[in-house]
Amino acid sequence: MTVSRIFFHNIFFSFVSLDIVLVIDTSDSVDSSDLQDAIDFIYNVTKWLKIGPQDIQIAVVTYASDVKEQFDLNDYVTNTTLLQAIESLKSTLKTGGGTYTFDALTYVKTTSFLSMRGSRNNSMKAVLVMTDGQSTNYPLTVKTANDLRTDLNAEVFAIGVGTDSKRNAEIQGIANDPDSYFVYYVDSFDYLCSVVPSLVPKLDPDAIAMGVSTCPTEAPVPVSQTQKPEVASSSISSNVIIATVILIAVALLSATIATAIIIERSTRVPSFTSMESQISSIVNQYGNAPLGESPASFDASQLSNVPDLGPREINLDIMSPSEFPQSLDPIGFRDLELL
């Protein structure tokens, strides 16, 4: 229902009679004190409405495993007698049984709005369902609510009671659209009275309901502030935490690997085979060097990585032929001195 349709709905209600059926869940999940609060709620709604044969008529249906109409639409046609009948329900109603919401809606459609039950042919029809849990047959419950809208052109309001009701999609399936207009959520039966000032003008545009003085301060929860956005926000926060933990773990793993590599390299045992090869290479260089009057120097920096020797310099002095002893053939002999 768009804003314009809601506007014309209120204007139209102010000129025609209205038949309202209040449907109350009395299953075993509702305790006796909750039931008292539910009765107080419909009493506080009713006392602001204009009750009469040409105005508003109200019937009350209770349900659990069984369905019972406590009184018909035309049983009480004055505000005073109707309020007395509602108050008397406190001493007669009991709780217990399953949540057969679809049976209650079927009963309302097929029985409560019959002319023999006081329904008027030219009246508008409205249904208010109050429940604290999902029914035993979700698809059938929603289908029956749709039938009420289609066959009787009824406007269906729904009140979900309890923190779990905010995650109960059936509540929105029962009610007309938009949910922001036809659906209410309250955390417990104690807070039902906070719905009164908002609900009454929707049923009677001429009525102005005041707040209930003994009502707790919590306001009804709009549909836009249900658990769905909270779950999404929680999911986003969880993803951020998981990503942060993964990044920290990767950083720690990288640091561990780098440390292990440094330790391994610093404690590596030198290869003697490699050291011998380096010495042999230097000697060969010396053997192939040209003879001359001056000594040839070779930088042994290749041995700088050998821990036992350290950086050394090998000086290779080469004797000229005139310095060789006379008893030796100078050709083919070299005096090698490793300093």
C-alpha positions in Angstrom: 0.0 0.0 0.0 1.5 3.3 -1.1 1.3 6.5 0.9 -1.6 7.8 -1.3 -3.5 4.6 -0.7 -3.0 4.8 3.0 -4.3 8.4 2.9 -7.5 7.3 1.1 -7.8 4.3 3.3 -8.0 6.6 6.4 -10.4 8.9 4.7 -12.6 6.0 3.6 -12.6 4.4 7.1 -13.9 7.6 8.6 -17.1 7.4 6.5 -17.9 3.6 6.6 -18.5 1.0 9.3 -15.7 -1.3 10.3 -15.7 -4.9 11.5 -12.6 -6.0 13.3 -11.6 -9.5 14.5 -8.8 -9.6 17.1 -6.9 -13.0 16.9 -4.9 -13.9 20.0 -2.3 -16.7 20.3 -2.9 -18.6 23.5 -0.5 -21.5 22.8 1.7 -23.1 25.5 4.6 -20.7 24.7 2.4 -17.9 26.2 2.3 -17.9 30.0 -0.5 -16.6 32.2 1.0 -13.2 32.8 1.6 -12.8 29.0 -2.0 -13.5 28.4 -3.0 -10.9 30.9 -0.9 -8.3 29.1 -2.5 -9.3 25.7 -6.0 -8.8 27.1 -4.9 -5.4 28.6 -3.6 -4.5 25.1 -6.9 -5.1 23.3 -8.7 -3.4 26.1 -6.5 -0.3 25.7 -7.0 -0.3 21.9 -10.8 -0.7 22.2 -11.4 2.0 24.7 -10.4 4.7 22.1 -12.5 3.4 19.3 -16.1 4.5 18.5 -18.1 1.3 19.1 -21.6 1.0 17.7 -23.9 -0.7 15.1 -23.1 2.0 12.6 -19.5 2.4 13.5 -17.0 -0.2 14.7 -17.8 -3.7 15.9 -15.2 -6.1 17.4 -15.0 -9.9 17.8 -12.3 -11.8 19.7 -10.9 -15.1 18.5 -8.4 -17.1 20.5 -6.4 -20.1 19.2 -3.8 -22.7 20.1 -4.4 -26.3 18.9 -8.1 -25.3 18.8 -9.9 -22.1 17.7 -12.6 -20.4 19.7 -14.5 -17.2 19.1 -14.9 -15.6 22.5 -17.7 -13.3 21.3 -19.1 -12.3 17.9 -19.1 -8.9 16.2 -22.6 -7.9 17.3 -22.5 -9.3 20.8 -21.5 -6.0 22.4 -22.4 -2.8 20.5 -21.5 -0.2 23.1 -18.0 0.7 24.3 -18.9 0.0 28.0 -20.3 -3.5 27.4 -17.5 -4.4 25.1 -14.8 -3.3 27.5 -16.5 -5.3 30.3 -16.5 -8.4 28.0 -12.8 -8.0 27.3 -11.9 -7.6 30.9 -13.8 -10.8 31.8 -11.5 -12.8 29.5 -8.8 -12.5 32.2 -10.6 -15.0 34.4 -11.7 -17.4 31.7 -8.8 -17.8 29.2 -6.2 -20.4 29.6 -3.0 -21.1 27.7 -1.7 -24.4 26.2 -1.4 -26.3 22.9 0.2 -25.7 19.6 0.4 -22.7 17.3 -2.2 -23.3 14.6 -2.4 -19.8 13.2 -3.6 -21.1 9.8 -6.7 -22.7 11.5 -7.5 -19.4 13.3 -7.2 -17.4 10.0 -9.4 -20.0 8.2 -12.0 -19.7 11.0 -12.0 -15.9 10.7 -12.5 -16.1 6.9 -15.2 -18.7 6.9 -17.1 -17.9 10.1 -16.2 -14.6 11.9 -17.3 -12.4 9.0 -20.6 -14.2 8.4 -23.8 -12.1 8.7 -25.1 -14.5 11.3 -22.0 -13.6 13.4 -22.8 -9.9 13.1 -20.7 -8.9 10.1 -22.3 -6.2 7.9 -22.3 -6.4 4.1 -21.2 -2.8 3.6 -18.5 -2.7 6.3 -14.8 -2.7 5.9 -13.0 -5.7 7.3 -9.9 -5.7 9.4 -8.0 -8.5 11.2 -5.3 -8.1 13.9 -3.2 -11.2 14.6 -1.0 -11.3 17.7 1.4 -14.2 18.1 4.7 -15.0 19.8 5.9 -17.7 17.5 5.8 -19.3 14.0 2.9 -21.5 13.3 3.0 -25.3 12.7 2.4 -24.7 9.0 4.0 -21.6 7.5 2.9 -21.9 3.9 -0.7 -22.6 4.8 -0.8 -19.7 7.3 0.5 -17.2 4.6 -1.9 -18.6 2.0 -4.9 -18.2 4.3 -3.9 -14.6 5.1 -3.7 -13.9 1.4 -7.2 -15.4 0.9 -8.5 -13.0 3.5 -7.1 -10.1 1.5 -8.3 -11.5 -1.8 -11.8 -12.8 -1.0 -12.9 -10.3 1.7 -10.7 -7.4 0.9 -9.6 -7.5 4.5 -6.7 -5.5 5.9 -4.5 -7.7 8.1 -2.3 -6.3 10.8 0.3 -8.5 12.6 2.1 -8.1 15.9 5.1 -10.3 16.6 5.9 -10.7 20.3 9.3 -11.7 21.6 12.9 -11.3 20.4 12.6 -14.3 18.2 9.6 -12.9 16.3 11.9 -10.4 14.6 13.4 -13.3 12.6 10.0 -14.8 11.9 9.2 -14.1 8.2 5.7 -15.5 8.7 4.7 -12.3 10.6 5.3 -10.2 7.4 3.6 -12.9 5.3 0.5 -12.6 7.4 0.2 -8.8 7.2 -0.7 -6.5 4.4 2.0 -4.4 2.6 3.8 -2.2 3.4 5.2 -3.9 6.5 6.2 -0.6 7.9 2.4 0.2 8.3 0.9 -3.2 9.1 3.6 -5.0 11.1 4.7 -4.4 14.7 7.4 -6.1 16.7 7.8 -5.9 20.5 10.3 -7.7 22.7 7.8 -9.0 25.2 4.1 -8.8 26.0 4.9 -6.0 28.6 5.5 -3.6 25.7 2.3 -4.2 23.8 0.8 -1.1 25.3 3.4 1.0 23.4 1.7 0.0 20.1 -1.6 1.5 21.2 -1.0 5.2 20.1 0.1 4.1 16.6 -2.4 1.4 16.0 -5.6 3.1 17.1 -5.7 5.9 14.3 -5.2 3.2 11.7 -8.4 1.5 12.8 -10.3 4.7 13.5 -8.9 7.9 11.8 -11.1 10.0 14.1 -9.7 8.5 17.3 -6.8 10.0 19.1 -5.2 7.5 21.5 -3.2 8.6 24.5 -0.3 6.7 25.9 -0.8 4.2 28.7 0.5 5.6 31.9 1.8 2.2 33.3 3.4 1.2 30.0 7.1 0.5 30.0 9.1 3.1 28.0 10.3 0.8 25.2 8.7 1.7 21.9 7.5 -0.8 19.2 10.3 -1.9 16.9 9.9 -0.7 13.3 10.3 -3.4 10.6 13.3 -1.5 9.2 15.2 -2.0 12.5 14.7 -5.8 12.7 17.5 -8.4 13.0 18.3 -8.5 9.3 20.5 -5.4 9.2 22.2 -6.4 12.5 23.1 -9.8 11.0 24.6 -8.1 7.9 26.6 -5.7 10.1 27.8 -8.6 12.2 28.8 -10.5 9.1 30.8 -7.6 7.8 32.6 -7.2 11.2 33.4 -11.0 11.2 34.9 -10.8 7.7 37.2 -7.9 8.8 38.4 -9.8 11.8 39.1 -13.0 9.8 41.0 -11.0 7.2 43.1 -9.3 9.9 43.9 -12.6 11.5 45.0 -14.1 8.2 47.3 -11.1 7.4 48.9 -11.4 10.9 49.4 -15.1 10.4 51.1 -14.6 7.0 53.4 -11.9 8.4 54.5 -14.2 11.3 55.1 -17.1 9.0 57.2 -14.9 6.7 59.3 -13.6 9.6 59.8 -17.2 10.8 61.0 -18.4 7.4 63.4 -15.4 7.0 64.9 -16.0 10.5 65.4 -19.7 9.8 67.3 -18.8 6.5 69.6 -16.4 8.3 70.4 -18.9 11.1 71.1 -21.7 8.5 73.4 -19.6 6.5 75.3 -18.3 9.6 75.9 -21.8 10.9 76.7 -23.5 7.6 79.8 -25.7 7.8 82.4 -24.8 5.1 82.9 -27.3 2.3 86.5 -28.6 2.4 86.1 -29.9 -1.1 85.3 -26.3 -2.2 88.3 -25.0 -0.2 90.7 -27.4 -1.9 89.4 -26.5 -5.3 90.0 -22.8 -4.6 93.6 -23.4 -3.4 94.3 -25.6 -6.4 93.0 -22.9 -8.7 95.3 -20.3 -7.2 98.3 -22.6 -7.5 97.5 -23.3 -11.1 97.3 -19.6 -11.7 100.8 -19.3 -10.2 102.2 -22.1 -12.3 101.0 -20.5 -15.4 102.2 -17.0 -14.6 105.2 -15.7 -16.7 108.7 -15.6 -15.1 110.2 -12.3 -14.3 112.6 -10.5 -12.1 109.8 -9.3 -9.7 107.6 -11.5 -7.5 104.0 -11.9 -8.6 101.3 -11.3 -6.1 97.9 -12.9 -6.2 94.9 -11.7 -4.2 93.5 -14.7 -2.3 90.2 -13.0 -1.7 88.5 -16.2 -2.9 89.5 -17.7 0.4 87.8 -14.9 2.4 84.8 -17.1 3.1 86.8 -19.9 4.6 86.4 -19.4 8.4 89.6 -21.4 9.4 91.9 -19.4 7.1 90.4 -16.0 7.0 91.3 -13.5 4.4 94.9 -14.1 3.3 97.3 -13.0 0.7 99.5 -15.4 -1.1 102.9 -14.0 -2.2 104.7 -16.0 -4.8 108.3 -15.1 -5.2 109.9 -16.3 -8.4 113.7 -16.6 -8.6 115.5 -15.5 -11.7 117.8 -18.0 -13.4 120.9 -16.2 -12.0 119.8 -16.9 -8.4 119.4 -20.6 -8.9 122.1 -22.8 -7.2 124.8 -23.9 -9.7 124.2 -27.5 -9.0 120.6 -27.3 -10.3 119.4 -27.1 -13.8 117.6 -23.8 -13.9 115.2 -25.0 -16.5 112.0 -26.5 -15.2 112.6 -25.7 -11.5 110.8 -23.0 -9.4 111.1 -22.3 -5.8 107.6 -21.9 -4.4 107.2 -20.3 -1.1 103.7 -20.0 0.5 103.7 -17.2 3.0 
